[in-house]
Amino acid sequence: MAVAGVAVTLVGVVLLLVLAAEAGLLRPELRVAGGIALAGALVGVATRLRRRPGGRIGAIALASTGIAAAYLDVIAITTIYKWAPAPVGLLLAAVVGGAGLALARRWDSEHLGLLVLLPLIVLAPVITRGVDLLLVGFMLALSAAALPVQLGKDWSWMHAARVAATTVPLLAALVAMSRHDHPWLIGAACGVAAILAIASGLILLPASKNAGALAVLTAIGTMPVLAAGIAVDRMQAALLAAVLSAVMLAIVLVGHRPRIVTQIWSAWAAIAALVAVTAAFAGYLEGPVLLAMAIIVAIAGRHDAVARWIAAGFGIIGAAMFYSYAPLFVLIRATARPTSIAVSTLAASVLVVAFVVVLARAWLGVDRTQRNSDLAWILGVAGGSLVIYAVTAFTVTAGVLTGGANGGFLAGHMAATICWIGMAAGLFVYALRLAAGERRTAPITAGLVLTGAATAKLFLFDLATLDGIFRVAAFIVVGLVLLSMGAGYARSLASSSPREQT
């Protein structure tokens, strides 16, 4: 009933200010004065009602109605009657909102604070007649001014409203404004919003009982920075995202905070870094840069699960870009490619192999009780396939780049087949150095699969594609390696115990 009363009363105020003006009822001064008188009376009655038993709910409803009525009066003064310019109207609205927020803190009522803040968020664009830099600046100031109201309070919904007050207008402004409408100013506003969101999150975190929700709201408050590329140039967008990523990472590394907060902010720092790389690097540089970042994160954070997943995310995206540089049809048909693409492919191939190795070592460092054996096999197959593809792409690309689409392509595939069988031999040697038992299963299985793949490639592809000395060299080298592998492994089995042989 109280909520219905709020709605009906505000409709009446709108009728007084708008429809009465259209119908010519009463003078404008009387309409505005009537609205102000009604707003003051409602707040006065709310103050008296709160002192009585059971009057808290009614007092909050009456006070919020009075403050909303005052907002409507400000809108009428600014937009309908043109008695004040938009900056003055926003200032008057801020005075009304500040008084309402002060009353909410005094009454210790989050609901009143929301009923004060939300109408201003909705009605401020009406005053400015759209989203512009004036509205964005006002909302930033309003959100900053409302922060002291939350100090020492666990008001999550209030914090969400403050975040929405800056994030929604900024995102709308980025979409509405072109790159020629003060791009540096809108970019700076995005940066200020991110600073305000991060500072608010750090200040309010000690009093919050839901640290995860606060961390998510803080991240949402920095979204305009990640979306700044809509309206600003590439370098400014990359700089904003890179600074955000660095700041979030520094906050994660410094100080002790709940683990859920660390995880959320670490993931957000990774997303910001991804946006920065995408904005800064164009063409065929993104893949190698992301793979290099994946390697660095996997090495630095090998003992942290979140860091390993972030590294995997960077690596997967980088590997997908690498595949776009070197699709399968380029490897099975002699194709001359521009030097820039070839160089990026060579760099990405090396980085893919390094990424798989580094991530595998980080995964092996995880406690055995926390590993999922099925997931380990899937990741092992995926990683091995990536390495084989990267090695093939490197040899074929290098061959075509140096020797042309004819002889270079054939030499590259010959080298690829030799590398395949060489990697299989390396896996068998590695298995022999391990203690007998289950630890040998994975490298031996991988070695056998790779040996079969290399032999199949030799007979199904190389025999039909290669010619001359390349075909001869591939068969002789692969044959000698197979002989060495068979003889060496048989000798190792003969010198082992019966149980190890089994």
HELIX and SHEET records of a PDB file:
HELIX    1   1 ALA A    2  VAL A   14  1                                  13    
HELIX    2   2 LEU A   15  LEU A   19  3                                   5    
HELIX    3   3 ALA A   20  ALA A   23  1                                   4    
HELIX    4   4 PRO A   28  ARG A   50  1                                  23    
HELIX    5   5 ARG A   56  ILE A   75  1                                  20    
HELIX    6   6 ALA A   76  ILE A   80  3                                   5    
HELIX    7   7 ALA A   86  TRP A  107  1                                  22    
HELIX    8   8 GLU A  110  THR A  128  1                                  19    
HELIX    9   9 LEU A  133  GLN A  150  1                                  18    
HELIX   10  10 SER A  156  ALA A  176  1                                  21    
HELIX   11  11 PRO A  183  LEU A  204  1                                  22    
HELIX   12  12 LEU A  205  ALA A  207  5                                   3    
HELIX   13  13 ALA A  211  GLY A  221  1                                  11    
HELIX   14  14 MET A  223  LEU A  226  1                                   4    
HELIX   15  15 ALA A  228  ILE A  230  5                                   3    
HELIX   16  16 ARG A  234  LEU A  253  1                                  20    
HELIX   17  17 ARG A  259  ALA A  280  1                                  22    
HELIX   18  18 GLU A  286  ALA A  300  1                                  15    
HELIX   19  19 ALA A  305  TYR A  325  1                                  21    
HELIX   20  20 LEU A  328  ILE A  332  1                                   5    
HELIX   21  21 THR A  339  LEU A  364  1                                  26    
HELIX   22  22 ARG A  368  GLN A  370  5                                   3    
HELIX   23  23 SER A  373  GLY A  403  1                                  31    
HELIX   24  24 GLY A  404  GLY A  408  3                                   5    
HELIX   25  25 PHE A  409  ARG A  433  1                                  25    
HELIX   26  26 GLU A  438  ARG A  440  5                                   3    
HELIX   27  27 THR A  441  LYS A  457  1                                  17    
HELIX   28  28 LEU A  458  ASP A  462  3                                   5    
HELIX   29  29 LEU A  463  THR A  465  1                                   3    
HELIX   30  30 ILE A  469  ALA A  494  1                                  26    
HELIX   31  31 PRO A  498  GLN A  501  1                                   4    
END                                                                             
